[in-house]
Amino acid sequence: MTKFLRRIWSRYSKLGKRRKKKQVWRKPTGRDNKMREKRKGYPAVVSIGYKKNKKLRGFIDGADTVLIRNVAELARVKKNKTIIIGNIGKKKKIEIAKKAKEMKIKIHNLNIKKFLKNLEKKEETKTEKKTKGKEKKEEPKEMKEEKVEKTGDEK
């Protein structure tokens, strides 16, 4: 499937460079525009003949799609459907990812393995920071006691 993007989208951030939401189609209208003239070597322009079959429209990877916003909706999903996670927060996303992994259901717009692995790494670093912080707080007291002992020995 061809992705139609406006002319010079790769040049400016406001037109979609590194910003997927801004990558939208606009018809090229300039007098000397090579895209409008459909010249060889330029990006494709929206025209007749690019549509999918009616039976396949709305399907991703040949499977019907279902939009999920919570864990209850995930439980109702059948095996041959593809899941798309809706606009949800991190807490629910974590719950849905874990449940989908248990049920062995694929989520189209989320790499479950990678997502959960990154989550575990972040939790580990948090716990490491907390333990290091406690150790640092304890160290100065010990050092002070040692200094007091050293000064006491000299007298």
Number of C-alpha atoms within 10 A of each C-alpha: 6 10 11 15 20 18 20 11 18 15 10 11 13 13 20 18 15 13 13 10 10 14 19 13 15 12 13 15 11 10 8 9 12 16 19 18 14 12 11 9 8 12 18 17 21 16 7 6 6 10 12 10 7 7 8 13 11 12 13 14 10 13 14 14 17 18 14 20 17 15 16 10 12 20 13 9 16 11 12 12 17 21 24 17 18 13 10 11 9 9 8 13 20 15 12 23 23 16 15 18 14 9 13 10 19 18 20 14 11 14 11 19 12 10 13 15 10 11 12 12 10 12 11 12 11 12 11 12 12 11 11 12 11 11 11 10 10 11 10 11 11 11 11 11 10 12 12 11 11 11 9 9 8 6 5
